[in-house]
Amino acid sequence: MKLQSPQFQALFTPGLRSVAELFEKKNYELRIAGGAVRDLLSGMTPQDIDFATTATPAEMKEMFTSAGVRLINNKGEKHGTITARLHEQNFEITTLRIDVVTDGRHAEVEFTTDWEKDAERRDLTVNSMFLGLDGMLYDFFNGYEDLKNKKIRFVGKASERIQEDYLRILRYFRFYGRIAEKPGNHEPSTLQAVKENAKGLAGISGERIWVELKKILLGNHVNHLVRLMYELDIAQYIGLPLDGSLEEFDKVTKNIQNLCPKPMTVLTSLFKAKDDVTNLDLRLKISKEEKNLGLFLVKHRQELTKAVGAEPLRPYQDFIMDSREANTNSKICELLKYQGEEHLLREMQQWTVPSFPVSGHDLRKMGMSSGKEIGTALQQLREEWKKSGYHMDKEELLSCLKKL
């Protein structure tokens, strides 16, 4: 088939036209690869576009240098990737390759001109396609058929692909949550291969695992996929608690639908105690902000709840006003998502934290001079201000002081 969609046509910027011209002059083949092809075939505009070519890194360097094209970031060169900058746009182009030796984390590669060999070493069929710049689709493993049927399969034997890089277990889950229509539509042999190789995730860096896990947590079928992580013995190798609260997780994943939660907000529902957050951090090296959010939710999810009566938001507002910590407002919004309080969340997002209208200077003008006396008076006034729902202005508070 040939693709000629508006999304595909939109890729042809002056930069890409110039790149295509250079490759054509030298008779090197150049095609769009991997995820960008999958997105284009799904009618989406790709965020990132990777290119594949029959030219070696040395040939590309010589070609670009001769044409006066700037090359940037040579870190990928040993893996076959050259990044060229034309017309204020970066183009990441990788030589076709085959994996010679793999250890489950890294691969030693050898360059090739065989497009099928390169496709064969990719993880999933939907990620193994190429698209010519004329719109021609090159699909060696029925990736397009799988994409249309919303089916996620490994290229070739699942166990072989997984053993090349154990992170592919989580990539399988991530793309399942992104593409599959229903939970539970897995090939039994794939799940068996995942279970047999789950232990390999113990050797994968926490940072790489966390990148994939965050995307799984924000994708579709998340409660189904997390339950699978427990059933297939994956959880213990990626920092999740052995006795995760799956019932709470199911409840919270329903609460947060359409509320755009942070990944940590979803994940915290598995945790029973703050030690679970600490253990996750030890394994995955999560950010300080993520760790603090997890600890905050574990600590306050039960007792900090809406008030009965006319001002249900008041307990949350009081907490923010009493807090000395940064980002409390943001944490409270995540707590409201966790609790499924959609209406209160909208109110909270529109609420501006008020400034206390009285200062020590105002009290000195009234004749107070002792620091201790001023501190006590300010505290009393803050309490009155709080009781008023933070509505009393300076004059009302100062006149109130005379009565205290």
Secondary structure, 3 states (H helix, E strand, C coil): CECCCHHHHCCCCHHHHHHHHHHHHCCCCEEEECHHHHHHHCCCCCCCCEEEECCCHHHHHHHHHHCCCEEECHHHHHHCEEEEEECCEEEEEEECEEEEEECECCEEEEECCCHHHHHHCCCEHHHCCEEECCCEEECCCCHHHHHHCCCCCECCCHHHHHHHECCHHHHHHHHHHHHCCCCCCCCHHHHHHHHHHHHHHHHCCHHHHHHHHHHHHCCCCHHHHHHHHHHCCCHHHCCCCCCCCHHHHHHHHHHCCCCCCCHHHHHHCCCCCHHHHHHHHHHHCCCHHHHHHHHHHHHHCCCCCCCCCCCCCHHHHHHHHHCCCCCHHHHHHHHHHHCCCHHHHHHHHHCCCCCCCCCHHHHHHCCCCCHHHHHHHHHHHHHHHHHCCCCCCHHHHHHHHHHC
